[in-house]
Amino acid sequence: MTLPTLVLGSTSRYRAELLRRLCPRFEQRAPGTDEAAQPGETPRNRALRLAIAKAHAAAEGVGNALVIGSDQVAELAGHVLDKPGTAERAHAQLTASSGHEVQFHTALCLHDTRTGQDHVHVDHTRVFFRNLDADEITRYIEREKPLDCAGSFKCEGLGISLFERIENEDPSALIGLPLIALARLLREAGITLP
């Protein structure tokens, strides 16, 4: 029996770096998924819908594959914190997050093209920010440039200095791909790990 090809349905360098911890060889495909929120959609449901959509889009035309889709939505007091894109927006997000809890919903979908089945998981992480002053925020943004990160920080880098604590089951989920759940799903699909 031929082992399935492993495909990451993402162009994110963060997710690719994480996946390399489990599997050194995989294909990376851009899913080209519209990430706009739908009316009345909760942040958790948005993350899950997009993870599934990315896996399905990256699976198009691929046979005998396990395709990974993942998405993360950050939520502050019921409001979604998208990727800031600019230093000004990042500053505004971090100012709003200062002294508060931000929740991260990181969804994972493993789509098996052999069976057409989706295996899903959603990780929930709570990040508690310490009180930050404007100069700290400015210095952080200038040093780390977290403009492509939901919530405007990189916890795997200097962003860790912004927090009082983090509560979750899987530390890799906050970076963008819940590896504990992914390892379980891959083993269930017949991939030997470690």
Buried (B, 14 or more C-beta within 10 A) or exposed (E): EEEBBBBBBBEBEBBBEBBEEBBEEBEBBEBEBEBEBEEEBBBBBBBBBBBBBBBBBBBEEBEEBBBBBBBBBBBBEEEBBBBBEEBEBBBBBBEBBBEEBBBBBBBBBBBBBEEEEBBBBBBBBEBBBEEBEEEBBBEBBEEBEBBBBBBBBBBBBBBEEBBEEBEBEBBBBBBBBBBBBBBBBBEEBEBEEE
